[in-house]
Amino acid sequence: MKSDLKVTFSYAKIHIGGYMEIIGYKKLKTNLYEITIKDGLNKDKIELYDDIILKYELLIDKTLTKTKLNTIIKENEITKSYFEVLKYISRKMRTEKEIKEFLKTKEYSEYSIQKSIDRLKKEGYINQEKYISSYINDALQLSNDGPIKIKDSLMKLGINERLIDESLEQIDQVVFKNRMIKIIEKKKKINKNSEIIFKTKLKSQLFLLGYPEEMIKSLMDGMEIDESANFEREANKCWDYLARKYKDRELVLKFKNKMYTKGFQLDMINNFIDNKTSQ
């Protein structure tokens, strides 16, 4: 376990049942003090939080036993882990899972971690309902994520599934439907593919963003894409390229196959070929 304190105290020098004496206090920073302890001819220093100093009345009772010092060090580690978490969550709310993982990287003991978690819960710093509400609000404001992706992300953070479902159920489905429509309209403006390819890619993108399959289907069914401009551009480009390598029937077959695999309708392809071959 990583030591929480800057302790140079040699416990081998302390006789069981022997006493040590606090002979000095020095303030280091907010709520942290350096304590000088004397044991016989030896002097050593430790860092303690003011909460611990007050709890054990070290300003009044300046004598320490080895047992009492061990207890103080153990509780001071818990206090330090608590204050480290407060700093960690000052910029962003965190889940219990995230906080535990953070404290583990700092090499705190399991006992200290759990005690800090208990205190943070009691004081309201760890609250699943508030975290879910904040996370969903951010997701709706800052991302295109759908309900499934939002739920998966929250579950990976250790949030209770039932609480997630309850929060998502409170959101009108029109909200997610309108978000999908906005995504679709944006994609339509930059689309360079055939209707079939466009819809296939769009369905995949919406699914990866976490929108329910039935919701995607309801919006995509009956949706028409004006692919005439895309067809003309792709057809001319494809014909000019193939015409440099093939002639007559072979050119027609290669062109028809290429444009068909791009998802364009056969009648559009045939009309284009008729116009080209009749020139």
C-alpha positions in Angstrom: 0.0 0.0 0.0 1.3 3.4 -0.9 1.9 5.5 2.2 -0.4 8.4 2.6 2.0 10.3 4.8 5.5 11.6 4.6 6.6 9.5 7.5 10.2 8.7 8.4 9.2 7.3 11.7 11.1 4.1 12.6 8.7 1.9 14.5 11.5 -0.4 15.4 12.7 2.4 17.7 9.4 2.5 19.6 8.9 0.2 22.5 5.5 -1.4 22.8 3.6 0.6 25.4 6.1 3.5 25.0 5.0 7.1 24.5 5.9 9.7 21.9 5.4 13.4 22.2 4.2 16.0 19.7 6.6 18.9 19.9 5.8 21.0 16.9 3.1 22.0 14.3 3.7 23.7 11.0 0.9 24.7 8.5 1.7 23.5 5.0 -1.4 24.5 3.1 -5.1 24.6 3.5 -6.1 22.0 6.1 -2.7 20.2 6.1 -0.1 20.4 8.8 3.4 19.0 9.4 3.6 17.4 12.9 7.0 16.9 14.6 7.1 13.9 16.9 9.8 13.1 19.5 10.6 9.7 20.7 13.4 9.8 23.1 16.3 11.4 21.2 14.7 10.8 17.8 12.6 13.4 16.0 10.4 12.6 13.0 7.7 14.4 10.9 4.3 13.4 9.5 1.7 15.3 7.6 -1.8 15.3 9.1 -5.1 16.9 8.1 -6.7 19.3 10.5 -9.8 17.1 10.8 -7.6 14.4 12.2 -5.8 16.7 14.5 -9.1 18.0 15.9 -10.7 14.5 16.2 -7.8 13.2 18.3 -7.4 16.4 20.2 -3.7 16.5 19.3 -3.5 20.2 20.2 -4.4 19.3 23.8 -3.1 15.8 24.3 0.3 15.7 22.8 1.3 12.2 23.8 1.0 9.2 21.4 1.3 5.5 21.7 2.3 3.3 18.7 -1.3 2.0 18.5 -2.8 5.5 18.5 -0.3 6.7 15.9 -1.2 3.8 13.6 -4.9 4.6 13.9 -4.2 8.2 13.2 -2.2 7.4 10.1 -4.9 5.0 8.8 -7.6 7.6 9.3 -5.5 10.3 7.7 -5.1 8.2 4.6 -8.9 8.0 4.3 -9.1 11.8 4.7 -6.5 12.3 2.1 -8.3 10.0 -0.4 -11.5 11.9 0.3 -9.9 15.3 -0.5 -8.2 13.9 -3.7 -11.7 12.8 -4.9 -13.1 16.3 -4.2 -10.5 17.7 -6.5 -11.1 15.0 -9.1 -14.8 15.7 -9.3 -14.5 19.5 -9.1 -14.6 19.7 -12.9 -17.0 16.9 -13.7 -19.4 14.6 -11.9 -18.1 11.0 -11.5 -19.7 7.7 -10.8 -18.7 5.4 -7.9 -16.9 3.1 -10.4 -14.9 6.0 -11.8 -13.9 7.2 -8.3 -12.9 3.7 -7.2 -10.7 3.3 -10.3 -9.2 6.7 -9.7 -8.3 6.0 -6.1 -6.8 2.6 -7.1 -4.4 4.3 -9.4 -3.3 6.4 -6.4 -2.7 3.0 -4.6 -5.0 3.6 -1.7 -6.1 0.6 0.4 -9.5 -1.0 -0.3 -10.4 0.0 3.2 -9.6 3.7 2.6 -11.4 3.7 -0.8 -14.6 2.2 0.7 -14.6 4.6 3.6 -14.1 7.6 1.2 -16.9 6.3 -1.0 -19.3 6.0 2.0 -18.5 9.6 3.1 -19.0 10.9 -0.5 -22.4 9.1 -0.7 -23.5 10.5 2.6 -22.5 14.0 1.6 -24.3 13.7 -1.8 -21.2 13.8 -4.0 -22.0 10.4 -5.4 -25.6 10.3 -6.6 -26.6 8.0 -9.5 -29.9 9.9 -10.3 -28.1 13.2 -10.6 -25.3 11.7 -12.6 -27.8 10.1 -15.1 -29.7 13.3 -15.5 -26.5 15.3 -16.1 -25.1 12.7 -18.5 -28.3 12.5 -20.6 -28.6 16.3 -20.8 -25.0 16.5 -22.0 -25.5 13.7 -24.6 -28.6 15.5 -26.0 -26.8 18.8 -26.1 -23.4 17.8 -27.3 -23.7 14.6 -29.3 -25.9 12.7 -31.8 -26.1 9.7 -29.5 -29.4 7.8 -29.4 -31.0 6.1 -26.4 -29.3 2.7 -26.8 -25.8 4.2 -27.0 -26.6 6.5 -24.0 -27.7 3.5 -22.0 -24.7 1.4 -22.9 -22.3 4.2 -22.0 -24.0 4.7 -18.6 -23.9 1.0 -17.8 -20.2 0.9 -18.6 -19.8 3.5 -15.9 -21.4 1.2 -13.4 -24.8 2.9 -13.3 -27.9 0.9 -12.3 -29.8 -0.3 -15.4 -33.2 0.2 -13.9 -32.4 3.9 -13.0 -31.1 4.4 -16.6 -34.3 3.0 -18.1 -36.5 5.1 -15.9 -34.7 8.2 -16.9 -34.8 7.5 -20.6 -38.5 6.6 -20.4 -39.2 10.1 -19.2 -37.8 11.6 -22.4 -40.4 12.1 -25.2 -39.6 9.8 -28.1 -40.3 12.8 -30.4 -37.0 14.2 -29.0 -35.0 11.3 -30.4 -37.1 11.2 -33.6 -36.3 14.9 -34.3 -32.6 14.2 -33.7 -32.7 11.5 -36.3 -34.5 13.7 -38.8 -31.8 16.4 -38.3 -29.1 13.8 -38.9 -30.8 12.5 -42.0 -31.4 16.0 -43.5 -27.7 16.8 -43.0 -26.6 13.6 -44.7 -29.0 14.2 -47.6 -27.4 17.5 -48.4 -23.9 16.0 -48.9 -25.1 12.6 -50.4 -23.3 11.6 -53.5 -24.6 8.0 -53.7 -27.6 6.3 -55.1 -30.8 6.0 -53.0 -30.1 2.4 -52.1 -26.5 3.0 -51.0 -27.5 6.2 -49.2 -30.2 4.4 -47.2 -28.0 1.4 -46.4 -25.2 3.6 -45.1 -27.5 5.8 -43.2 -29.3 2.9 -41.5 -25.9 1.6 -40.4 -24.8 5.0 -39.1 -28.0 5.6 -37.1 -27.8 2.1 -35.7 -24.2 2.7 -34.5 -25.3 6.0 -32.9 -27.7 4.0 -30.8 -31.1 4.5 -32.3 -33.7 1.6 -32.1 -34.1 -0.4 -35.3 -37.8 0.1 -35.4 -37.4 3.9 -35.1 -34.9 3.9 -37.9 -37.2 1.8 -40.1 -40.2 4.0 -39.5 -38.3 7.1 -40.7 -36.6 5.4 -43.6 -39.6 3.6 -45.0 -41.2 5.7 -47.8 -38.3 8.2 -47.7 -37.3 9.2 -51.3 -34.0 10.5 -52.4 -33.6 12.6 -55.6 -30.6 10.7 -57.1 -30.8 12.2 -60.6 -28.0 14.6 -60.1 -25.9 12.0 -58.4 -26.6 9.5 -61.2 -25.6 12.0 -64.0 -22.4 12.8 -62.2 -21.4 9.2 -61.5 -22.6 7.9 -64.9 -20.5 10.4 -66.9 -17.5 9.8 -64.8 -17.8 6.1 -65.0 -18.5 6.1 -68.8 -15.6 8.3 -69.5 -13.2 6.1 -67.5 -14.4 2.8 -69.0 -14.5 4.2 -72.5 -10.7 4.6 -72.4 -10.4 0.9 -71.9 -13.4 -0.8 -73.5 -15.5 -0.4 -76.7 -19.0 -1.2 -77.9 -20.7 -4.1 -76.2 -18.0 -4.7 -73.7 -18.1 -1.0 -72.7 -21.9 -1.2 -72.2 -21.7 -4.4 -70.1 -18.9 -3.0 -67.9 -20.8 0.3 -67.5 -24.1 -1.4 -66.7 -22.5 -3.7 -64.1 -20.6 -0.9 -62.4 -23.5 1.5 -62.1 -25.8 -1.3 -60.9 -23.4 -2.2 -58.1 -23.5 1.5 -57.1 -27.2 1.0 -56.4 -28.7 3.0 -59.3 -31.9 1.9 -61.0 -31.7 -0.2 -64.1 -34.1 2.0 -66.2 -31.9 5.1 -65.4 -28.8 3.1 -66.5 -30.4 1.9 -69.7 -31.7 5.4 -70.6 -28.1 6.8 -70.2 -26.7 4.0 -72.4 -29.3 4.7 -75.1 -28.4 8.3 -75.1 -24.7 7.6 -75.3 -24.9 4.9 -78.0 -27.3 6.9 -80.2 -25.0 9.9 -80.4 
